[in-house]
Amino acid sequence: MFFSGIGDEAGADLQTQIRAQRELGWKHLELRIVDGVNITQCDDNAFARIAGAIDEAGVQISCLGSAIANWARPITCDIEIDRADLKRAIPRMKRLKCTLIRVMSYPNHPDEPWPEQKWRRESIARMKYLAGMAEDAGITLVHENCSGWGGLSAENSIVLLGEVASPALKLVFDTGNPVDYGQDTWEYYQKVHTDIAYVHVKDGRHTKNGIEYCYCGEGEGHVLEVLNDLRDRAYTGGVSIEPHLTAIIHTGKTADDTTVQYRSYIEYGRRLIALAGQRASASTS
């Protein structure tokens, strides 16, 4: 396996994101948002500058963190938004020599929810279309166990992949999301591990005030156990940090102190490296 990180969790600008990966000794960067704009949505001139800076730094892009079918795009949204995002992303991925793009599978509308069967049917149909685009382009959509029909449970993830039935749709498994959604990370992981092409590491624990994000290995996300199992299975993909300690994109939380944000990202990465060298002290099965 190799390590990476979602750069905007270290800082808003690209140079800060690159500097963080270098300080950790990592060659890879997961590119999501630069200067407040998602990489699939910035204009062509901005992307050209970003790509040039990445070339100059010698950084490899492990994955694009798109907004396709994510928490901000319920099942009632216009699918053309996501088609346009993916169409725009494909040549950018080619330019960056990146083969993976993170997607979700449409949350239900909070105010006007669809019946479960209708939600399921439409989510799968949309993902089939998007996976077809990806397959034609020679890239892979990695579906995150987060907002969307396919992230409701491990069983839903399995059904989604089975119904879409495309080699261009795999999973990105996030260790912290099950904690947030009242699921068991280890149980979820065990059911889907054969379809995992990429991993996000965040961790959290439940408190009387709700979910509290913490350093990897300190929460309920079974991070050590997942890392051990990945290594035992000779996993060769990326493991990418998404700390959520000072900034959380989907809630609108931004860092109060950018220096603290950067340093916590570096500390998070160092703790991941240390965890990856440990063995679990007890069985989780």
C-alpha positions as CSV (number, residue, x, y, z in Angstrom):
1,M,0.0,0.0,0.0
2,F,1.0,3.6,-0.3
3,F,0.0,6.7,1.6
4,S,-1.7,9.8,0.4
5,G,-3.9,12.6,1.8
6,I,-6.8,14.8,0.8
7,G,-4.8,18.0,0.3
8,D,-7.4,20.6,1.2
9,E,-7.5,19.2,4.7
10,A,-3.9,20.5,5.1
11,G,-4.6,23.9,3.5
12,A,-6.7,25.7,0.9
13,D,-3.9,26.5,-1.6
14,L,-2.1,23.9,-3.7
15,Q,1.4,24.8,-2.6
16,T,0.4,24.2,1.0
17,Q,-1.1,20.9,0.0
18,I,2.1,19.8,-1.8
19,R,4.3,21.0,1.0
20,A,2.4,18.8,3.5
21,Q,2.8,15.7,1.4
22,R,6.5,16.4,1.0
23,E,6.9,16.9,4.8
24,L,5.4,13.5,5.3
25,G,7.7,12.0,2.7
26,W,4.7,11.0,0.5
27,K,4.7,11.0,-3.3
28,H,1.0,11.0,-3.7
29,L,-1.7,13.6,-3.2
30,E,-5.5,13.3,-3.4
31,L,-6.8,16.3,-5.2
32,R,-10.2,17.6,-4.2
33,I,-10.5,21.4,-3.6
34,V,-8.0,24.1,-4.5
35,D,-8.7,27.6,-3.3
36,G,-12.3,26.7,-2.5
37,V,-13.1,25.2,-5.9
38,N,-13.5,21.5,-6.7
39,I,-10.9,20.2,-9.2
40,T,-13.7,19.1,-11.6
41,Q,-15.3,22.5,-11.5
42,C,-12.5,25.0,-11.8
43,D,-12.1,26.7,-15.2
44,D,-9.6,25.5,-17.7
45,N,-7.0,28.2,-17.0
46,A,-7.1,27.4,-13.3
47,F,-6.7,23.7,-14.0
48,A,-3.8,24.3,-16.3
49,R,-2.0,26.2,-13.5
50,I,-2.8,23.4,-11.0
51,A,-1.5,20.7,-13.4
52,G,1.6,22.6,-14.1
53,A,2.4,23.1,-10.4
54,I,1.8,19.4,-9.8
55,D,4.2,18.5,-12.7
56,E,6.8,20.9,-11.3
57,A,6.5,19.4,-7.8
58,G,6.8,15.8,-9.1
59,V,3.7,14.8,-7.1
60,Q,1.5,11.9,-8.3
61,I,-2.3,12.3,-8.0
62,S,-3.8,9.2,-6.3
63,C,-7.5,10.1,-6.8
64,L,-9.7,13.0,-7.7
65,G,-12.3,13.9,-4.9
66,S,-15.2,14.9,-7.1
67,A,-18.6,16.1,-5.9
68,I,-20.4,13.6,-8.2
69,A,-23.6,12.2,-6.5
70,N,-22.3,13.5,-3.2
71,W,-24.0,14.8,0.0
72,A,-24.9,18.0,-1.7
73,R,-26.6,16.4,-4.7
74,P,-29.8,14.5,-3.6
75,I,-31.5,12.0,-5.9
76,T,-33.8,14.7,-7.0
77,C,-31.0,16.7,-8.6
78,D,-30.5,16.9,-12.3
79,I,-28.2,14.1,-13.4
80,E,-26.8,16.4,-16.1
81,I,-24.8,18.1,-13.4
82,D,-22.9,14.9,-12.7
83,R,-22.5,14.0,-16.3
84,A,-21.0,17.4,-17.0
85,D,-18.6,17.0,-14.0
86,L,-17.5,13.6,-15.2
87,K,-17.1,14.7,-18.8
88,R,-14.9,17.6,-17.6
89,A,-13.0,15.4,-15.2
90,I,-12.0,12.7,-17.7
91,P,-9.4,14.7,-19.7
92,R,-8.1,16.3,-16.5
93,M,-7.5,12.8,-15.1
94,K,-5.7,11.9,-18.3
95,R,-3.6,15.0,-18.0
96,L,-2.7,14.1,-14.3
97,K,-2.2,10.4,-15.1
98,C,-4.9,9.6,-12.4
99,T,-7.2,6.7,-12.9
100,L,-9.5,7.0,-9.8
101,I,-12.3,9.5,-9.1
102,R,-14.3,9.4,-5.9
103,V,-18.1,9.4,-6.2
104,M,-21.2,8.7,-4.0
105,S,-24.7,7.6,-4.9
106,Y,-27.2,10.3,-4.2
107,P,-28.6,10.9,-0.8
108,N,-32.4,10.9,-0.5
109,H,-33.9,14.4,-0.4
110,P,-34.2,15.4,3.3
111,D,-37.5,17.3,2.9
112,E,-39.1,15.3,0.1
113,P,-37.7,11.8,0.4
114,W,-38.5,9.2,-2.2
115,P,-39.7,5.7,-1.3
116,E,-36.8,3.4,-0.8
117,Q,-37.4,1.3,-3.9
118,K,-37.6,4.4,-6.2
119,W,-34.5,5.8,-4.6
120,R,-32.7,2.5,-5.1
121,R,-33.8,2.1,-8.7
122,E,-32.8,5.7,-9.7
123,S,-29.5,5.6,-7.9
124,I,-28.5,2.4,-9.6
125,A,-29.6,3.6,-13.0
126,R,-27.6,6.8,-12.7
127,M,-24.5,5.0,-11.5
128,K,-24.8,2.6,-14.4
129,Y,-24.7,5.5,-16.8
130,L,-21.8,7.2,-15.1
131,A,-19.9,3.9,-14.9
132,G,-20.4,3.5,-18.6
133,M,-18.8,6.8,-19.2
134,A,-15.9,5.9,-17.0
135,E,-15.4,2.5,-18.6
136,D,-15.3,4.1,-22.1
137,A,-12.7,6.5,-20.8
138,G,-10.5,3.9,-19.1
139,I,-10.9,5.3,-15.6
140,T,-12.5,4.0,-12.4
141,L,-15.2,5.4,-10.2
142,V,-14.6,4.6,-6.6
143,H,-17.8,4.8,-4.6
144,E,-17.5,6.0,-1.0
145,N,-19.4,4.5,1.8
146,C,-21.0,7.8,2.6
147,S,-24.1,9.8,1.6
148,G,-26.2,8.0,-1.0
149,W,-28.2,4.8,-1.4
150,G,-25.1,2.7,-1.9
151,G,-23.6,3.8,1.4
152,L,-26.5,3.0,3.6
153,S,-25.0,-0.4,4.4
154,A,-22.4,-2.9,3.3
155,E,-25.3,-4.9,1.7
156,N,-26.3,-1.8,-0.3
157,S,-22.7,-1.3,-1.5
158,I,-22.6,-4.9,-2.7
159,V,-26.0,-4.6,-4.5
160,L,-24.9,-1.4,-6.2
161,L,-21.7,-3.0,-7.6
162,G,-23.6,-6.1,-8.6
163,E,-26.4,-4.2,-10.4
164,V,-24.1,-1.8,-12.1
165,A,-21.8,-4.7,-13.0
166,S,-19.0,-2.6,-14.4
167,P,-15.2,-3.0,-13.9
168,A,-15.2,0.8,-13.8
169,L,-17.0,0.9,-10.5
170,K,-15.2,-0.1,-7.3
171,L,-15.2,1.1,-3.7
172,V,-13.3,3.6,-1.6
173,F,-13.7,2.5,2.0
174,D,-13.7,5.2,4.6
175,T,-13.0,4.0,8.1
176,G,-14.7,6.9,9.8
177,N,-18.0,7.1,8.0
178,P,-19.5,4.0,9.6
179,V,-18.9,5.6,13.0
180,D,-20.7,8.7,11.9
181,Y,-23.7,6.7,10.5
182,G,-24.1,4.3,13.4
183,Q,-22.6,1.3,11.6
184,D,-19.7,-1.0,12.7
185,T,-16.6,-0.2,10.6
186,W,-15.0,-3.6,11.0
187,E,-18.2,-5.5,10.0
188,Y,-18.7,-3.2,7.0
189,Y,-15.1,-3.6,5.9
190,Q,-15.2,-7.4,6.1
191,K,-18.2,-7.6,3.8
192,V,-16.8,-5.4,1.1
193,H,-13.0,-5.7,1.2
194,T,-12.8,-7.6,-2.0
195,D,-14.1,-4.6,-4.0
196,I,-12.0,-2.0,-2.3
197,A,-9.7,0.0,-4.7
198,Y,-8.9,2.9,-2.4
199,V,-9.1,3.7,1.3
200,H,-9.9,6.9,3.3
201,V,-8.7,7.1,6.9
202,K,-10.5,9.2,9.4
203,D,-11.6,8.2,12.9
204,G,-14.2,9.3,15.4
205,R,-16.0,8.4,18.6
206,H,-19.4,9.0,20.0
207,T,-19.8,11.5,22.8
208,K,-22.9,13.0,24.5
209,N,-22.6,15.9,22.0
210,G,-22.5,13.6,19.0
211,I,-19.6,12.4,16.8
212,E,-16.2,13.7,17.7
213,Y,-13.4,13.3,15.1
214,C,-10.0,12.3,16.5
215,Y,-6.6,11.1,15.4
216,C,-6.5,7.8,13.6
217,G,-6.4,4.9,16.0
218,E,-8.0,6.8,18.9
219,G,-11.7,6.3,17.9
220,E,-14.2,3.6,16.9
221,G,-13.1,3.3,13.3
222,H,-11.0,0.1,13.7
223,V,-8.2,1.8,11.7
224,L,-5.4,-0.4,13.0
225,E,-7.4,-3.6,12.3
226,V,-8.2,-2.4,8.7
227,L,-4.6,-1.5,8.0
228,N,-3.4,-4.9,9.3
229,D,-5.9,-6.7,7.2
230,L,-5.1,-4.7,4.1
231,R,-1.4,-5.5,4.5
232,D,-2.2,-9.2,5.1
233,R,-4.2,-9.2,1.8
234,A,-1.2,-7.6,0.0
235,Y,-3.3,-4.5,-0.8
236,T,-1.4,-2.3,-3.2
237,G,-3.7,0.7,-3.4
238,G,-3.7,4.1,-1.7
239,V,-4.5,4.9,1.9
240,S,-5.5,8.5,2.1
241,I,-6.0,10.6,5.2
242,E,-9.0,12.9,5.7
243,P,-8.5,14.1,9.3
244,H,-11.6,16.3,9.8
245,L,-9.9,17.7,12.9
246,T,-10.0,21.4,12.1
247,A,-12.1,21.6,8.9
248,I,-15.0,19.6,7.7
249,I,-16.1,20.4,4.1
250,H,-19.6,18.9,4.2
251,T,-20.6,20.8,7.3
252,G,-19.1,24.1,6.3
253,K,-16.6,24.0,9.2
254,T,-13.4,25.8,8.3
255,A,-10.1,26.1,10.3
256,D,-9.9,28.9,12.8
257,D,-6.1,28.7,12.6
258,T,-4.4,27.6,9.3
259,T,-1.2,26.8,11.1
260,V,-3.0,24.5,13.5
261,Q,-4.8,22.9,10.6
262,Y,-1.5,22.2,8.8
263,R,0.3,20.9,11.8
264,S,-2.6,18.6,12.8
265,Y,-2.6,17.2,9.2
266,I,1.1,16.4,9.5
267,E,0.6,14.8,12.9
268,Y,-2.2,12.8,11.5
269,G,-0.1,11.5,8.7
270,R,2.7,10.6,11.1
271,R,0.3,8.7,13.3
272,L,-1.0,6.8,10.3
273,I,2.6,5.8,9.3
274,A,3.1,4.5,12.9
275,L,-0.1,2.6,13.0
276,A,0.7,0.9,9.7
277,G,3.7,-0.5,11.4
278,Q,1.8,-2.0,14.3
279,R,-0.2,-5.2,14.7
280,A,-3.6,-5.4,16.4
281,S,-3.2,-6.6,20.0
282,A,-6.5,-8.6,19.9
283,S,-8.8,-10.1,17.3
284,T,-11.7,-8.1,16.1
285,S,-13.6,-11.0,14.6
